[in-house]
Amino acid sequence: MPISDPALGVCYYPEHWPQEMWADDARRMVENGLSYVRIAEFIWSRIEPKRGDFQFDWLDTAVETLGAAGLKIVMCTPTATPPKWLVDEMPDMLAVDANGNPRGFGSRRHYDFSHEGYRRECARITEVVAKRYGENPHVVAWQTDNEYGCHDTTLSYSNTARTAFQNWLAQKYQSPEALNRAWGNIFWSMEIGSFEEVELPVLTVTEPNPTHVMDFRRFASQQVVEFNRVQTKILRRLSPGRDIIHNFMGRYLEFDHFDVSADLDIASWDSYPLGFLEQFGQDNAWKNWYMRAGDPDFQAFHHDLYRSCGTRNGQGRDRGRWWVMEQQPGPVNWAPYNPDPHPGMVRLWSHEAFAHGAEVVSYFRWRQAPFAQEQFHAGLNRPDNSADRGLAEAKSVAGELGQLPQVEIGQAPAPVALVVDYPSFWATETQPQGQGHHAYQIVFEFYSMLRRLGQSIDIVRPGDDLKGYRLVVVPQLISVDENALEAFKAFDGHLLFGPRCGSRDENHHIPQGLAPDGLRQLIDIRVERVESLRPGVSHPVGHEGRFHAWAEHVITGDAVEVKLQTKQGHPAWMVQDKASYLAGWPDERLRKYVLEKELTLAGCPWVETGDDLRIRDHGPLRTIVNYGPRAHDASHLIAKGDTVLIGSSDMDVAGVTILHRAKT
């Protein structure tokens, strides 16, 4: 994909504004360098105010107005917001939360993924919209629904979900006896005599059976896949040649995004760096330091994640297609606190996305709404239609993209791959064994440290082809299936496994030979005991750092070299041929030490970027960004012979520097 191909877009809601404004809005979008416009994700009540009464004239005009101005339209299916008349017709379509309360009408995402009646209604409205606009020359792509699972709506505990879950289990296990064995239902006398006896794993006196929970999580994830597939099949039939996209979210783990992406052409996500910092950032000191920029690695992690999801459509790793569908343009409205970004951050976020291979960065939204739930959410324009700061920054990005050379990016793997596995997230939510333990956190910590060591990273799924990588980091893979094991064995680079890898089998049982299960074919160790550590308690590991939160007691075979051990004498970091194992959750200092050594073993050059600077290499280009609230000298990240295309080594707050590297 040439670097000159990336484009800018915007989310637009013509139904919110007088028709007299539409043509001027479209003209100004184009004048400011925007090429794409996403519309129609929340319009069901406007196009069908009552069953069968379709009102498309206004949308026809909007499509023609935007298209005539030269904008490429991403049309959405409106299924994220079913209208009131439909909810009244089938009130059992509402999802039910973990406390047994229906998720009521009055906001959005008020439906149960498992409800067959609602799926039929989604197929009906998708077909109606696709027949009308599927071959419209202005419509170049489709977005299915909007932000699947947002507001904790993937897991539903309704009667509808219970029946669907029972049917799913019957197909998987074929007999109640097989289910009883897989779940270990002899424990606490939980055996069932028929699939109709299976309840949902909620509102139990104490924790439910973990295998029951894991199957429910797999079932719920598959419901999202099937719900999305209903729409993609219709769109492919009625709108051939158009890309199909869905907009995922940040740190949303309730369903497997790789599986949903298999039915898409492009994976996209909604990037709100300041809101996510407030929700998921570290302590208050960290949040205060980055309050106007966002976490330096959170956006990059999701760029790499969704680029990986974009390969699931069969095109292969080298063609991973992804967008930012919603880019924060100013303060948002939904986080605990909503600061204003540094001047220049909208520009930085945009360039960083393109450095990770984005085809399009689309801003949310064209104009701030003066009514309803998102009144405090900034747009590129203010409610009075005057330009806000984000619009000038978007125009600046559009101009700068035109200054960059045509360079093929995304065709070769990065030197380092990081394995991400959604079932491992579910497993550590189901049985954390320590308060706050979550596989996502250790995965993100390893990713962040690799970035601080100047690495460009690909995210891969267990079982993916690992050819071309030098180092593959597996921070936490709870269950190692045969496909993953074969990929690890075939890999000719270096592997680093973190704690809890291979600690459960396919039924979420402790493996018969103990952890790390099949990985013993790569490194001859056995985990005999594990412990979770209280806050403030840690185990020193050599003089290089500590294990906190989690530690394992490991027995090693003769071929294993113990590189580091704990103060108590337990092996901590072990190596055998191409495989390494870290038997605990490393603190920042230990994580840095081990990754430096692993990168060196794998032949990956590394450089310390510092706390605030980050780099991303893409083909012969290198993008350097400054997330910190102070200026930085980036000369250590610029090699002799590199040509500076944008910016300089003296990087101001929110600074962006783009280089053409002399050596790649």
Secondary structure as the mmCIF struct_conf table of DSSP 4:
data_model
#
loop_
_struct_conf.conf_type_id
_struct_conf.id
_struct_conf.beg_label_comp_id
_struct_conf.beg_label_asym_id
_struct_conf.beg_label_seq_id
_struct_conf.end_label_comp_id
_struct_conf.end_label_asym_id
_struct_conf.end_label_seq_id
STRN STRN1 PRO A 2 PRO A 2
TURN_TY1_P TURN_TY1_P1 ILE A 3 SER A 4
BEND BEND1 ASP A 5 ASP A 5
STRN STRN2 ALA A 7 CYS A 11
HELX_RH_3T_P HELX_RH_3T_P1 PRO A 14 HIS A 16
BEND BEND2 TRP A 17 TRP A 17
HELX_RH_3T_P HELX_RH_3T_P2 GLN A 19 MET A 21
HELX_RH_AL_P HELX_RH_AL_P1 TRP A 22 GLU A 31
TURN_TY1_P TURN_TY1_P2 ASN A 32 GLY A 33
STRN STRN3 LEU A 34 ILE A 39
TURN_TY1_P TURN_TY1_P3 GLU A 41 PHE A 42
HELX_RH_AL_P HELX_RH_AL_P2 TRP A 44 ILE A 47
BEND BEND3 PRO A 49 PRO A 49
STRN STRN4 LYS A 50 LYS A 50
TURN_TY1_P TURN_TY1_P4 ARG A 51 GLY A 52
STRN STRN5 ASP A 53 ASP A 53
HELX_RH_AL_P HELX_RH_AL_P3 ASP A 57 ALA A 68
TURN_TY1_P TURN_TY1_P5 ALA A 69 GLY A 70
HELX_LH_PP_P HELX_LH_PP_P1 LEU A 71 LEU A 71
STRN STRN6 LYS A 72 CYS A 76
TURN_TY1_P TURN_TY1_P6 THR A 79 ALA A 80
BEND BEND4 THR A 81 THR A 81
HELX_RH_AL_P HELX_RH_AL_P4 LYS A 84 GLU A 89
HELX_RH_3T_P HELX_RH_3T_P3 PRO A 91 MET A 93
BEND BEND5 LEU A 94 LEU A 94
STRN STRN7 VAL A 96 VAL A 96
TURN_TY1_P TURN_TY1_P7 ALA A 98 ASN A 99
BEND BEND6 GLY A 100 GLY A 100
STRN STRN8 PRO A 102 PRO A 102
BEND BEND7 PHE A 105 ARG A 108
BEND BEND8 TYR A 111 TYR A 111
TURN_TY1_P TURN_TY1_P8 PHE A 113 SER A 114
HELX_RH_AL_P HELX_RH_AL_P5 GLU A 116 TYR A 133
TURN_TY1_P TURN_TY1_P9 GLY A 134 GLU A 135
TURN_TY1_P TURN_TY1_P10 PRO A 137 HIS A 138
STRN STRN9 VAL A 139 GLN A 143
BEND BEND9 ASP A 145 GLU A 147
TURN_TY1_P TURN_TY1_P11 TYR A 148 THR A 153
BEND BEND10 THR A 154 THR A 154
BEND BEND11 SER A 158 SER A 158
HELX_RH_AL_P HELX_RH_AL_P6 ASN A 159 TYR A 173
BEND BEND12 GLN A 174 SER A 175
HELX_RH_AL_P HELX_RH_AL_P7 PRO A 176 TRP A 183
TURN_TY1_P TURN_TY1_P12 GLY A 184 ILE A 186
HELX_RH_3T_P HELX_RH_3T_P4 PHE A 187 SER A 189
BEND BEND13 GLY A 193 SER A 194
HELX_RH_3T_P HELX_RH_3T_P5 PHE A 195 GLU A 197
HELX_LH_PP_P HELX_LH_PP_P2 VAL A 198 LEU A 200
BEND BEND14 PRO A 201 PRO A 201
BEND BEND15 LEU A 203 LEU A 203
BEND BEND16 VAL A 205 THR A 206
HELX_LH_PP_P HELX_LH_PP_P3 GLU A 207 ASN A 209
HELX_RH_AL_P HELX_RH_AL_P8 PRO A 210 LEU A 238
BEND BEND17 SER A 239 SER A 239
TURN_TY1_P TURN_TY1_P13 PRO A 240 GLY A 241
STRN STRN10 ASP A 243 PHE A 248
TURN_TY1_P TURN_TY1_P14 GLY A 250 ARG A 251
BEND BEND18 GLU A 254 PHE A 255
HELX_RH_AL_P HELX_RH_AL_P9 HIS A 257 SER A 261
TURN_TY1_P TURN_TY1_P15 ALA A 262 ASP A 263
BEND BEND19 ASP A 265 ASP A 265
STRN STRN11 ILE A 266 SER A 271
HELX_RH_AL_P HELX_RH_AL_P10 PRO A 273 PHE A 280
BEND BEND20 ASP A 283 ASP A 283
HELX_RH_AL_P HELX_RH_AL_P11 ASN A 284 TRP A 289
TURN_TY1_P TURN_TY1_P16 TYR A 290 ALA A 293
TURN_TY1_P TURN_TY1_P17 PRO A 296 ASP A 297
HELX_RH_AL_P HELX_RH_AL_P12 PHE A 298 CYS A 309
TURN_TY1_P TURN_TY1_P18 GLY A 310 GLN A 315
HELX_RH_3T_P HELX_RH_3T_P6 ARG A 317 ARG A 319
STRN STRN12 TRP A 322 GLN A 327
BEND BEND21 GLY A 330 GLY A 330
BEND BEND22 ASN A 333 TYR A 337
HELX_LH_PP_P HELX_LH_PP_P4 PRO A 339 HIS A 342
TURN_TY1_P TURN_TY1_P19 PRO A 343 GLY A 344
HELX_RH_AL_P HELX_RH_AL_P13 MET A 345 ALA A 355
TURN_TY1_P TURN_TY1_P20 HIS A 356 GLY A 357
BEND BEND23 GLU A 359 GLU A 359
STRN STRN13 VAL A 360 TYR A 363
BEND BEND24 PHE A 364 PHE A 364
BEND BEND25 TRP A 366 TRP A 366
STRN STRN14 ARG A 367 ARG A 367
BEND BEND26 PRO A 370 ALA A 372
TURN_TY1_P TURN_TY1_P21 GLN A 373 PHE A 376
BEND BEND27 LEU A 380 LEU A 380
STRN STRN15 ASN A 381 ASN A 381
TURN_TY1_P TURN_TY1_P22 PRO A 383 ASP A 384
BEND BEND28 ASN A 385 ASN A 385
HELX_LH_PP_P HELX_LH_PP_P5 SER A 386 SER A 386
STRN STRN16 ALA A 387 ALA A 387
HELX_LH_PP_P HELX_LH_PP_P6 ASP A 388 ASP A 388
HELX_RH_AL_P HELX_RH_AL_P14 ARG A 389 LEU A 401
TURN_TY1_P TURN_TY1_P23 GLY A 402 GLN A 403
BEND BEND29 LEU A 404 LEU A 404
HELX_LH_PP_P HELX_LH_PP_P7 PRO A 405 GLN A 406
STRN STRN17 GLU A 408 GLU A 408
BEND BEND30 GLY A 410 ALA A 412
BEND BEND31 PRO A 415 PRO A 415
STRN STRN18 VAL A 416 VAL A 419
HELX_RH_AL_P HELX_RH_AL_P15 TYR A 422 THR A 430
BEND BEND32 GLN A 433 GLY A 434
TURN_TY1_P TURN_TY1_P24 GLN A 435 GLY A 436
HELX_RH_AL_P HELX_RH_AL_P16 ALA A 439 ARG A 452
TURN_TY1_P TURN_TY1_P25 LEU A 453 GLY A 454
STRN STRN19 ILE A 457 VAL A 460
TURN_TY1_P TURN_TY1_P26 PRO A 462 GLY A 463
TURN_TY1_P TURN_TY1_P27 LYS A 467 GLY A 468
BEND BEND33 ARG A 470 ARG A 470
STRN STRN20 LEU A 471 VAL A 474
BEND BEND34 PRO A 475 PRO A 475
BEND BEND35 ILE A 478 ILE A 478
HELX_RH_AL_P HELX_RH_AL_P17 GLU A 482 ALA A 490
BEND BEND36 GLY A 493 GLY A 493
STRN STRN21 HIS A 494 PHE A 497
TURN_TY1_P TURN_TY1_P28 PRO A 499 GLY A 502
BEND BEND37 ARG A 504 ARG A 504
TURN_TY1_P TURN_TY1_P29 GLU A 506 ASN A 507
BEND BEND38 HIS A 508 HIS A 508
TURN_TY1_P TURN_TY1_P30 GLN A 512 GLY A 513
TURN_TY1_P TURN_TY1_P31 ALA A 515 PRO A 516
HELX_RH_3T_P HELX_RH_3T_P7 ASP A 517 GLN A 521
TURN_TY1_P TURN_TY1_P32 LEU A 522 LEU A 522
BEND BEND39 ILE A 523 ILE A 523
STRN STRN22 ILE A 525 SER A 532
TURN_TY1_P TURN_TY1_P33 PRO A 535 GLY A 536
STRN STRN23 SER A 538 VAL A 541
TURN_TY1_P TURN_TY1_P34 GLY A 542 GLU A 544
STRN STRN24 GLY A 545 THR A 556
TURN_TY1_P TURN_TY1_P35 ASP A 558 ALA A 559
STRN STRN25 GLU A 561 GLN A 565
STRN STRN26 THR A 566 THR A 566
TURN_TY1_P TURN_TY1_P36 LYS A 567 GLN A 568
BEND BEND40 GLY A 569 GLY A 569
STRN STRN27 PRO A 571 GLN A 576
TURN_TY1_P TURN_TY1_P37 ASP A 577 LYS A 578
STRN STRN28 ALA A 579 LEU A 582
STRN STRN29 GLY A 584 PRO A 586
HELX_RH_AL_P HELX_RH_AL_P18 GLU A 588 ALA A 602
TURN_TY1_P TURN_TY1_P38 GLY A 603 GLY A 603
BEND BEND41 ASP A 611 ASP A 612
STRN STRN30 LEU A 613 HIS A 618
TURN_TY1_P TURN_TY1_P39 GLY A 619 PRO A 620
STRN STRN31 LEU A 621 ASN A 626
BEND BEND42 GLY A 628 ARG A 630
STRN STRN32 HIS A 632 ASP A 633
HELX_RH_3T_P HELX_RH_3T_P8 SER A 635 LEU A 637
BEND BEND43 ILE A 638 ILE A 638
TURN_TY1_P TURN_TY1_P40 LYS A 640 GLY A 641
STRN STRN33 THR A 643 ILE A 646
BEND BEND44 GLY A 647 GLY A 647
BEND BEND45 SER A 649 SER A 649
STRN STRN34 ASP A 650 MET A 651
TURN_TY1_P TURN_TY1_P41 VAL A 653 ALA A 654
STRN STRN35 VAL A 656 HIS A 660
BEND BEND46 ALA A 662 ALA A 662
#
